[in-house]
Amino acid sequence: MPKITESGLRRLEKAAREAASRSYSPYSHFPVGAAVLAASGKVYSGSNIENASFGLCNCAERTAIFTAVAAGEKAVSAVAIYTPTPLPTAPCGACRQVINEFGPEARVISVCDSKSRIETKLSALLPAAFGPGDLA
C-alpha cells in the first residue's frame, strides 16, 4: 500500500468534499462525499445516491469503492469522508464491511465543516471483522 503524504491526504479530502456536491440526496438533504486512495495511487470519488425506495440507497463510501473496483482496483489504502456537519461522521456498518473487503488496514479520515476530524484505521472501527479469509 502506498504511504499517504500530507499533500496526498489533502488531495483525498478535497476529492471527498467535491464529491458531496454531486450527491443525489433529495430525501435526506444530507449530501455526503467520499474518496478512496487505491493501492495504485489513484483517487476515486463518489457521493451518496438516494432512491425513493430507501433500501436501495447507496452511501458515498461504497460508491467510491465500487467505482475503484469497476476501474480494476482491488485494494484501498485510505478512505476520506466529508459531511456538511459541525462534527465528522464515521462510516456506517455496511460501508465499514465494504471497506474491509478491499482495505482491512485502510486509514479512515472523516472531515466536516469545522476543524474537527476522525482519523483512525478501519480495524479500530470494525474489530474482529468478517472478511474474505473467513471463507477460505
Phi, psi and omega per residue, in radians:
M1 nan 2.450 3.138
P2 -1.252 2.560 3.066
K3 -1.297 2.431 -3.105
I4 -1.646 2.015 3.108
T5 -1.430 2.921 3.087
E6 -1.076 -0.704 3.122
S7 -1.194 -0.618 3.077
G8 -1.152 -0.660 3.101
L9 -1.134 -0.768 3.102
R10 -1.094 -0.690 3.122
R11 -1.117 -0.712 3.125
L12 -1.137 -0.800 3.117
E13 -1.100 -0.702 3.116
K14 -1.103 -0.746 3.128
A15 -1.099 -0.651 3.110
A16 -1.166 -0.747 3.110
R17 -1.091 -0.754 3.132
E18 -1.138 -0.656 -3.130
A19 -1.107 -0.585 3.133
A20 -1.052 -0.513 3.140
S21 -1.221 -0.244 3.124
R22 -1.801 0.150 3.138
S23 -1.053 2.528 2.974
Y24 -1.944 1.637 -3.046
S25 -2.354 1.018 -3.099
P26 -1.240 -0.260 -3.080
Y27 -1.692 -0.841 -3.122
S28 -1.517 -0.417 -3.042
H29 0.969 0.624 -3.106
F30 -2.193 1.414 -3.113
P31 -1.258 2.261 3.132
V32 -2.167 2.442 3.062
G33 -2.161 2.587 3.101
A34 -2.472 2.708 3.049
A35 -2.489 2.468 3.116
V36 -2.088 2.504 3.022
L37 -1.741 1.987 -3.137
A38 -1.403 2.849 3.135
A39 -1.040 -0.451 3.122
S40 -1.263 -0.243 -3.076
G41 1.707 -0.136 3.125
K42 -1.397 2.638 3.109
V43 -1.882 2.334 3.080
Y44 -2.167 2.406 -3.116
S45 -2.111 2.884 3.105
G46 -2.837 2.815 3.099
S47 -2.211 2.912 3.075
N48 -1.284 2.516 -3.114
I49 -2.268 1.979 -3.098
E50 -1.630 2.910 -3.132
N51 -2.531 2.558 3.136
A52 -1.010 -0.497 3.007
S53 -1.578 1.589 -2.907
F54 -0.858 -0.550 -3.140
G55 -1.127 -0.264 -3.117
L56 -1.719 0.200 3.082
C57 -1.242 2.729 3.109
N58 -2.285 2.291 3.137
C59 -1.271 2.754 3.138
A60 -1.056 -0.717 -3.110
E61 -1.074 -0.789 3.137
R62 -1.192 -0.654 3.096
T63 -1.050 -0.785 3.141
A64 -1.114 -0.782 -3.132
I65 -1.156 -0.766 -3.141
F66 -1.106 -0.610 3.082
T67 -1.125 -0.751 3.118
A68 -1.102 -0.802 -3.132
V69 -1.125 -0.696 3.110
A70 -1.110 -0.427 3.095
A71 -1.512 0.001 3.087
G72 1.840 -0.004 3.129
E73 -1.336 2.596 3.116
K74 -2.233 -0.045 -3.115
A75 -2.506 2.458 -3.141
V76 -2.126 2.291 -3.139
S77 -1.807 -0.326 3.118
A78 -2.721 2.627 3.087
V79 -2.328 2.260 3.037
A80 -1.991 2.390 -3.131
I81 -2.196 2.332 3.073
Y82 -2.083 2.306 2.990
T83 -2.231 2.494 -3.130
P84 -1.433 1.105 -3.038
T85 -2.289 2.872 3.089
P86 -1.306 -0.413 3.095
L87 -2.143 2.550 -3.133
P88 -1.208 2.709 -3.130
T89 -2.046 2.237 3.103
A90 -1.361 2.780 3.119
P91 -1.124 2.593 3.094
C92 -1.211 3.013 -3.116
G93 -1.071 -0.737 3.129
A94 -1.089 -0.732 3.129
C95 -1.173 -0.669 3.098
R96 -1.039 -0.723 3.138
Q97 -1.150 -0.710 3.123
V98 -1.203 -0.718 3.075
I99 -1.025 -0.739 -3.135
N100 -1.031 -0.635 -3.128
E101 -1.041 -0.661 -3.038
F102 -1.970 -0.161 -3.137
G103 -2.755 1.176 -3.078
P104 -1.033 -0.387 3.084
E105 -1.945 0.350 -3.093
A106 -1.083 2.551 3.012
R107 -1.427 2.341 -3.141
V108 -2.071 2.161 -3.117
I109 -2.155 2.156 3.076
S110 -2.000 2.218 3.132
V111 -2.172 2.867 -3.072
C112 -2.589 -2.782 -3.111
D113 -1.478 0.001 3.047
S114 -2.007 -3.039 3.101
K115 -1.423 -0.109 3.132
S116 -1.145 2.506 -3.123
R117 -2.717 2.787 3.012
I118 -2.027 2.237 3.037
E119 -2.304 2.077 -3.108
T120 -2.736 -3.129 3.018
K121 -1.767 2.638 3.114
L122 -1.012 -0.650 -3.114
S123 -1.029 -0.445 3.072
A124 -1.370 -0.538 3.132
L125 -1.443 -0.403 -3.086
L126 -2.428 1.220 -3.117
P127 -1.180 2.614 3.122
A128 0.934 0.742 -3.061
A129 -1.153 2.586 2.990
F130 -1.480 2.275 -3.117
G131 -2.596 -2.989 -3.098
P132 -0.945 -0.618 -3.135
G133 -1.121 -0.422 3.128
D134 -1.296 -0.224 -3.123
L135 -1.749 0.043 -3.096
A136 -1.158 nan nan
